[in-house]
Amino acid sequence: METVNGTTAAAEPNGSSGGQGLFKLKFCTVCASNQNRSMEAHLRLSQANYPVISFGTGSLVRLPGPTITQPNVYQFNKTSYDSMYKELESKDPRLYKNNGILNMLDRNREVKWGPERWQDWAVGIPRLQHAKDRGHEGTEGGVVDVVFTCEERCWDAVIDDLLSRGSPLNRPVHVINVDIKDNHEEAHIGGQGILDLANSLNAAAVEEREAPPARRRLTAGVPPVGPPLTRGCRKFLRRGRRGGLTCL
């Protein structure tokens, strides 16, 4: 057992607590509707005691309906996961239980109140109303270090939005895409993959912060080949993933 973020946490099976020492990178997970892939990753990161928030980039929240042309549509920031669960359960409990939607919404409502839209996120504004969200501790200031997107179009939307904001905080943020098919099985696998990458990135950041004075003096006059996280991401990005460094 060890103390992490002021709480006692059991070590993970691989001997890691999910975040090395007291320092924790702040993460954000993003998919289209903030329902399946981003929420699975949000849950995994929060279980590892990482500060984490999550969003969707779509214009509306869409969930499968009785046919492909009849989706259930909701608004971001206005409809809770709990109300979605109760509505769909009253419509057709057998259908939505068999296709996994009720199980997904049940998980989601234990993580946070409802789906949030990336484009509506006020960067740098305290997220005090999200105090009950899992992974909230450490994200109160409304900033993150790394954004994980779950498909390429979400990566494009996040990058375009950040560039259009004009970097009001001038705070570096890494945006990394991890392509995950939008089904429950792939979301489960992808969520673990994002957690593994988060552990590697956090370890690289901790190593950089905890470098001994002698090493810092030795490297003081040597131009770095990239920010610590960029160097930590290199192996991952060489496998065909998409990533970039921009600013909040």
Helices and strands as residue ranges (DSSP letters): E 2-4, E 7-9, E 27-31, H 37-47, E 52-56, E 61-63, E 72-74, H 81-91, H 93-98, H 101-109, G 118-120, G 128-130, E 146-149, H 152-165, E 172-177, H 184-209, H 213-219, H 228-237, E 242-247
